[in-house]
Amino acid sequence: MYSVSDDMKAIAGGLYEPEKKKKSAELIDSLKKTCKAADAPTGTQNGPEFLAFARKLTGIVDEFLDLLQDVPDEL
């Protein structure tokens, strides 16, 4: 999952709005930190703690994908 951050960086390079670029950089950093933190429960086989990290990672990726949406909701 950590390597996904490289793909996110490449995709974020195409964003034109400064707010979206800034938010994408924050999300990428958050993804990296969360991935590193998720290593501990993985090593100790702590399933519930790992699932909490997995949910957080899913939320980060979802939020990043939302930044890529440029079609108005009215359509």
C-alpha positions as CSV (number, residue, x, y, z in Angstrom):
1,M,0.0,0.0,0.0
2,Y,2.9,2.3,0.7
3,S,4.0,2.2,-2.9
4,V,0.6,3.6,-4.0
5,S,1.8,7.0,-2.7
6,D,4.1,7.2,-5.8
7,D,1.1,6.7,-8.1
8,M,-0.9,9.2,-6.1
9,K,2.0,11.7,-6.6
10,A,2.0,11.2,-10.3
11,I,-1.7,11.6,-10.6
12,A,-1.7,14.7,-8.3
13,G,0.8,16.3,-10.7
14,G,-2.1,16.8,-13.1
15,L,-4.2,18.8,-10.7
16,Y,-4.5,22.5,-11.5
17,E,-6.3,23.9,-8.5
18,P,-3.8,24.9,-5.8
19,E,-6.2,23.8,-3.0
20,K,-6.5,20.3,-4.5
21,K,-2.7,20.1,-4.9
22,K,-2.1,21.0,-1.3
23,K,-4.8,18.6,-0.1
24,S,-3.4,15.8,-2.2
25,A,0.1,16.3,-0.7
26,E,-1.4,16.1,2.8
27,L,-3.3,12.9,1.9
28,I,-0.1,11.3,0.4
29,D,1.8,12.1,3.6
30,S,-1.0,10.8,5.7
31,L,-1.1,7.6,3.7
32,K,2.7,7.0,4.1
33,K,2.5,7.6,7.9
34,T,-0.5,5.4,8.3
35,C,1.1,2.6,6.3
36,K,4.2,2.7,8.5
37,A,2.0,2.7,11.6
38,A,0.1,-0.3,10.3
39,D,3.2,-2.4,10.3
40,A,3.1,-2.8,14.1
41,P,-0.3,-4.6,14.3
42,T,0.6,-6.7,11.2
43,G,3.8,-8.0,12.9
44,T,2.0,-8.8,16.1
45,Q,-1.0,-10.3,14.2
46,N,-3.4,-7.9,16.0
47,G,-6.4,-8.2,13.6
48,P,-8.7,-5.6,15.2
49,E,-6.0,-2.9,15.3
50,F,-4.9,-3.7,11.7
51,L,-8.5,-3.4,10.5
52,A,-8.7,0.1,12.1
53,F,-5.7,1.1,10.1
54,A,-7.1,-0.5,6.9
55,R,-10.3,1.5,7.3
56,K,-8.3,4.7,7.7
57,L,-6.2,3.9,4.6
58,T,-9.4,3.3,2.7
59,G,-10.7,6.6,3.8
60,I,-7.5,8.4,2.7
61,V,-7.6,6.8,-0.8
62,D,-11.3,7.6,-1.1
63,E,-10.7,11.2,-0.2
64,F,-7.9,11.4,-2.7
65,L,-10.1,10.0,-5.4
66,D,-12.8,12.6,-4.6
67,L,-10.2,15.3,-5.4
68,L,-10.0,14.0,-8.9
69,Q,-13.7,14.5,-9.5
70,D,-14.3,17.6,-11.6
71,V,-17.9,16.9,-12.8
72,P,-20.5,19.0,-11.0
73,D,-23.0,17.1,-8.9
74,E,-25.9,18.6,-10.9
75,L,-25.0,16.5,-13.9
